[in-house]
Amino acid sequence: MHSRRLLGRFVRPLNLVVRQPMRRSRTVLLTLAGIWVSYGIALPHIAHKPDDVAAAQVFLGFLTAPFLFTWCKLDTRERAVEAPAPAAALVGGMALIGVPYYFFRTMRPARAVLSTLKAAAYYLGISAGQWCAFYVSSRSVV
């Protein structure tokens, strides 16, 4: 009995309450990360020649573009901003140019720089996840 009182005094129960549901734009980014990791898992088993790797990378690019386009459209709607007409197409087609363009046209400069850095960190993260999945998958026995 005494130990319960001590435990209750010092250890608080975890309060895991979700205050807001995940925004749809973030769900799209999470799905995209899952696709990149899945690509990393599958690549060593489907690509045996350099031409196979190149074809798989083109496939990943075509798979990534609609997700980035959708993310841009959803983010515009969720933040209630008016994006320039070519923003979503640029984000989907040429993300390296389109994402900073979208941020700098819809945000204050300081916030746009921070968001661009976050986007770069996201890209590095999904690339690292893909590489780790590739590394582990290439060493597994199937």
N, C-alpha and C positions, 0 to 999 in steps of 0.2 A: 504494500500500500504506500509506504513512504517513497519507494523508488518511482512509483507512478506520478506522485506529486512533483518530484524533482524533474522527471522527464517532461511532464506537461509544462513546467515552468520555463524550461530552457529550450525545448524543441517545439516549434510551432508547426502545425500541419501545413503542407504545401497548398497554396491557394492557386490552383491552375485554372483560372477562369479566362476564357477567351473573350476579350472585350469587343472585338470586331471580327467579323469573318474575313478570311483572306480575300483581298481584292482579285477580281478576275484577271487583271493584267499580271499580277504576280503568279497566279495559277498557270498562266501561259508560259511565263519564264521558268517555273518549276518543271512543267512538262517538257520544255525545250532542254533543260538540263538532263532530264531523264532520257531523252532521245540521244543526246550526245554520249552519255555513259553507256547506253545500250549499243550505240555504234562502236564504242571502244571495246566492248565485250565481244561483239560479233566480228570485228575486222580481222583478227588473226585467223579466224576459221573460214572466212569467205574470200580473203584476198591472199593469193599465193604468189602473184607476180606484181611488179611495179605498175603495170597497166590496170590490174584489178584494184590496187590502192587508189589510183587516180580516178577511176570510175566511181569507187565508193565515196571519195571526197566530193565529187560533183553531185552525187546523189544526196549526200548530207547537206550540201549547199542548197539544193532545190527543196529539200525537206525543211531547212531552217527558215528560208525566206518567208513563207506564209505565216509562220509563227511570229516572226519579228513584225511583219505588217499588221497582224492582229493585235500584238502587244501595243503598237503605236496607236492604233484606233481606240483600243480600250483605255489606254492611259489618258488619251485626249478627252474621252468621255468622262472618266472618273475624276479628273482634275478640273473639268468644266472649262477648258481653254480652247481657243480656236487655233488650230495648227495650220500652217501654210499648206496649200493644196498638194505640193509634191512631197511633203514630209513622209507620209506613210510609204509611198513608193520608194523613196530614197532609203528609208530604214530597212525595208524588205529587200531591196535590190543591192544596195551598197551600204551595208551597216556601218562601215568605218567612217564614211562621210555622213550618212543619213542620221545616225543617232546624235552626234554633236550638233548637227544642223537643227534637228528637232528640239533639242534641249535649249539651244541658244535663241531660238525663235519663240519659245513658249515660257521661258523663265528669265528671272533676273540673272545677270552675268555671274555673280558669285555662286548662286544656286546651280546654274547651268554647268559651271566648272566642276562642282562637287558631284552632280549627277553624272557627268561624263566620266569622272574618275570611278564612280560606283559601277558604271556600265563596263569600263575597262576591267575592273576587278571581277565583275561577273563573268566576262569573257575568259579571263585568265583562270577563274575557278572552274568553269565548265571544261576548258581545255585540259586543266590538270586532272579533273575527274575522268575525262575521256582517256587521257594517257595512263592513269593508274588502272583503269578498267582494262585497257589494252594490255598493260604489263602483266596484270594478274591472270587475265584470260589466256595470254600467249604461253604462260608457264603451266597451265592446267592440262591435265591429260583428259582427252575426250574419247 
